[in-house]
Amino acid sequence: MKAVFQLQIRRLIRSPLMFLSFLGLTLVFVFFLGGAGQQNTIQVNVFTDDTVMDAEAETWLDLLNEHEQFVFTLDEEEQIKDRLRSGHLHFALELLDDDYRFWVSVEEERYQRASGHVNQVFFEEIRLREAEEQAGFSIRENIEEYRDDPVLTVSTQSLATGEADDFIYDNQLQNLFGMTLYFAMFTMLFSLTRVVEEKKSGTWDRIIVSPLAKIQVYMGHLAFTFLVGYIQIMTAFFVFRYLFNYDLGDSFALITLIAGVYVFTIVSLGLLILGLVPSPERLQAVIPIAATAMAMLGGAFWPLEIVSNPLILALSQVIPIKYAMDAMIQISVYGNGLYAIQEQLGLLFLMGVLAAGIGINLMERRS
């Protein structure tokens, strides 16, 4: 086993292009789909109506910019409208007299979030002004005092368990987990094709007649593939957690455990695919189709909570990536512990054992 494992390591060192390519694709896709970090700001261009004084506009800008996720900047009306017409700007905010209006050329997620923020700020400020007008004096200082020293405090605790009714969507973690597990699947499955190539070239037969037991040869290949897949997944997680400040929750050790069980399952599934498709040329076509199909059905590209097709939901029940995604979301988004992911880990391990047993049996029958 050790000799086969070391041989695969030396091959990887001499030719690391495949591993580095899929790792690079993971980082690029997650970076552009999920963003570079949790503190991404939304830029909103603002112009004013003729009835709005400069001092009033500055007051509204200060209120809107209190939230660090948004940056509202004042600009010329004609310049903003020209950019909206040309498509270079998707939306802008026009300040009116105690009101506002959005100019939208393309509706997108950033517009929805900005619209909700602006609506909340205007609603609170106008209600506060009406209350001050009725009271005849400023009540802002009193409100701030009550906020700092409230008469009554309420403690809340989330009881979300990740069921459909309690669904919480985190775009960054969805893309991080989905793309990482997807491209790691490619790396592991393509790494296992060396077994088929060795059988076709005759190298496998020469290894078998050596003092090495056949199980040791298999374990050497499997251990190498496991290591490569696990390193790729953990590298992506470490990069986005520590360099781009992705919040993976307080139980990162459980994330590493889920990754390990998932890698074991995919390696075992690779053996099953090798047993069904013994030709290296056919594997080059089958692996991309199988990996992409499993990623789509398993919720790597989009959350399954938004899928209503019963056939797709039924097929997802036999896809390993679904259970890995579910378990990681449970830990990172919902803050649950090991108890909440026992079912997912158990099913992943069971799938791995069954796939490995059937795959090795098929490969040996063809030998």
N, C-alpha and C positions, 0 to 999 in steps of 0.2 A: 504493500500500500504506500509506504513512504517513498519508495523509488518512483512509482507512477505519479504520485503527487508532486514530487520535486521536478520530474520531467515536465509536467504541465506548467509549473511555475516558471521554469526556464524558457519554455515556449512563449509564455505570456510576456516575459521580459524582453525577448527578442522581437516579438510582434504584438505590441500593446494597442494597436490602432483600433481594433473593435471595441475593447473595453473603454478606451478614452473617448471614442466617438459617441457611444451610448451615454456615458457619463456627461459629456459635453452637451448632448441633446437634452438630457434631463435638466441641467442647469439653465440652459437657454429657454426652454419651454416654460419652466416654472417662473423664471425671472420675468418674462414678458406677459404670461397669462395671469400670474398671481401678484405681480408687483414686487418691488425691491424691499418692502418692509411694511410694517403695520402703520407707520406714520406717514404714508403717502397723503399729500394734500391735494385738494381739489381747487383749481384756479377758476375763479368766476369773474368775468369782466362786467363792469357796472358803468352805466351812464344815467344821467338824471333828466327829468322832465324840466321844462322851463319854469314851472311853478315851484320847484324845490330850490331853496337857498343853499349856498355852499356849506354853511354851518350845519344845516339840517342833514345834508348828505354825509358830512363827516361823522355826525352822531350815529347815523344808521350804519356806516361802514365800521365804526368802532364796535358797535353791538354785534354786527355780523361776524367780525373777525375775532370775537372772544373765543370761539371754538377753534382749537389749533388744527383741526382737520381741513378747514376751509380758509382760503385766502381770497378776499374780495378787493379788487383794484379798480379805481375810477379811471375812465378813459373817455375819449371823444366819441360822441354818438355816431357820427358819419363813418368813422373808422371801424367801429364795431359792426355797424350794419353792412358795410362793404365786406367784412370778413365773414359775416353770416351768409351773405348772398353767394360768396365764392366757395363756401363749404369749409374754409379754414378754421372757422369757429362754430361749434355745435350749439351753443346756447349762451345767452347773456341776460343780465338783470337790469331792468329799468326802474329807477326809484321815482315814485309819484308822491303826491302830497298825502302822507299817512297811508300809503298803499304801494304796491309794486306790480310789475308785469314782467313775465319771462318771454324772451324772444328765442324761439327754438327752431333750428334747422334740422337737427337730428336728435331724436329722443334716445337717451342712453342711460346707463346706470348712474353716472355722475350727475346728470341733470336731475334724476329722481331724488338722489340724496341731497343735492343742493336745494331743490325745491322744498323738501321737507324741513330742512334747517331754516330757510328763509321764512317759511310759513310759521314755524314755531317762534322765531325771534319777533316777528311783527305782531303775532297774536299776544304774546306776553307783554311787549312794550306798550301796545295800544291799550290793553286792559289796565296796565299800571298807570298810564296817563289819565285814563278815565276815572280811576279810583282817586288819584290825586286831585283831579278837578272837582270831584264831588266832596272830598274831605276838606279842601281848601288849604292844604299844606302838603309838604313833601313826606311821603311815607317810605321812601327808598331806604333810608338809614334804619328805620324800624324793621323792615323786611330783612335787611342784611344781618341785624342783630339776632332776629329769630332764627335765621339760617345757621348762624354760628353757635347759638345756644338754644336749641329747640326745646319746647315744653314737653313734647312727646317724641320718643324715638321708636322706630319700627325696625325690627330685624327680619330679614327675609332669607330664605334658603331655597335654592332651586331643587325641585324634585324631578327634573327632566331626566328621562332614562334613555333618550334617543329614539323613542317611538315616533311614528309618523306625526302624531298630534303635537309633539314637542319638538318638531324639527327645527334645528338651527343651522343655517347655511353660512359657512366661512369659505369665501372664494379662494383665499390664499392657501389654506390647508387642503381644500379639495384638490387644487391643482398640484400642490406639493406631493401629497400622498399618491394621487392618481398617476401623474407623469413619472414619478420615481419608481413606483411598482411596475408600471407599464414598460419602461425602457430597461429596467433590471430583468424583466422577463425575457426580453430579446437577448440580453447578454448571456443569461444562463442557458437558454435553449440552444443558441448558436454554439456555445462552448461545448455542449454535449454532443454536437455533431461530429466531434473528433472521434468518438467511439465508432460511429458508422464508417467514417473515412478509414480508420485503422483496420476495420473488418474487411473493407473492400480492397485495400492495398495489400493485405496479408500480414500487416504488422501485428494485428490482434492474435493471429495463430502462433506467431513466434513468441509472443509474450506468454500465451497460455502454456506452451510447452516448457517454459522456464520454471524455476522452483516456486514462483509466485502462485498462490491459489487464486482461482478465478474471482472469488469474493473480494480478495485484496485488490485486484485490478479494478473491479467496479467501485470499490470504496475509494480508491485513489482518485478516479475521475469525479466521483460524486463530491468528495471533500473539496477538491479544487473548484468545482463549479459552485458549491455552496459558499466558499470563501470569496470568490469573485463577486457573486451576486450580493452577498451581505456587505462587502466593502463598498460597492457602488451605492447601495441604499443608504448606508450610514454616512458616507461622504456627503451625499446630497442633503441629508437631514442636518448634519453638523454645519455645513456651509450656510444654509438658510436660517438655522437657529442662531448661530453666533455672529455671522457677518451681516445678515439682513434682518435680524431681530424678529423672526417668525416665532410666535408663541405656540409651542408644542405642549403646553400644559406643565403641571408640576411633577408628573410621573414619567419622565423621559426614559427611565429604565424599562417601563412596561412597553414603550414604543419599540425599544431595541428587542425586547422579547417577541413582540408580534412580528417584527421584521424577520427574526430568525426562524420562526415557525412558518412564515410565508415562503421564505427562501427554500426551506426543506420541502414544502409542498410543490413548489414550481420545479425543483430539481427532480422530484419523483414523477411529476407530470411529464417532464422531459423524457424520462425513461419510457413512459407509456407511448409517447409520440414516436420515439425511436423504434419501439417494437412494432408499431403500426405502419411506419413509413421507413423502410430499411435503406432507401436510396438517398445519398447525399444531395443529388440534384433535386429530387422531389422535396426534400426537407427545406431547401432554400426558398421554395414557394409556399410550403405548408406553414412554416413557422411564422412569417409575418401575418398571414391570414388568421391563424389560430390566436396569436397574441393580441391582434387588434380586435378580433371578435370577442375574446374574453374580457378585454378592457372595456369595450362598449357595453356588453351585457352586465359586467360586474360593477359598473358605476365609477370607473376611473376618470371618464371624461365629463360626466355630469352626475349629480346625486340621483339615486334611484327613487328618492321620495317624490320627485316631480314626474316620474314615469307612471302612466296609468294603464298601459297595455298589459293585460294579464299574461300573455305568452312570454313577453320579455321578462316579466317579474318571475315567472315560473322557471325559465331557463337560468336566471341569475342565481337560483338556489344551488346550482352545482358548479358555480364559478369561484375558484379560490380567492381571486382578487376582491370579490364582494365582501367576504368575511374579514379580510385584512383591512380593507377600507373601513368597514363598520367598527372594528375593534379600535383602530387608530383614532377615529372620530369620537368614539366613546371616551377615550382617555384624554385627548387634547381639547375637544370642544366642550364636552359635557362634564369633564372633571371626574369621571368615575374611576373606580379602581379595578383590581384584578377580578373581583367577583362578577363584575358586569360583562367581562369579556371571556369568561370560561367557555361559554357555548361556542363562540367563534374560534377560539384556539383549539378546542376539542374537535370541531368539524374540520378545521384545516389539517390537523395532525392525522385524523382518520382518512381524509382524502389522500394525503401524502403516502400513508402506509399502503392503502389499496392500489394507488397508481404505481408505486414502486414494485409491489409484488406482481401485479399483472404485467407491467412493462418488462421486468427481468424475465418472467416466464415466457413472454412472446419472443424476446430476443434470443433466448436459449433454444427455443423450438426451431427458430430459423437458422441457428448455427449448424 
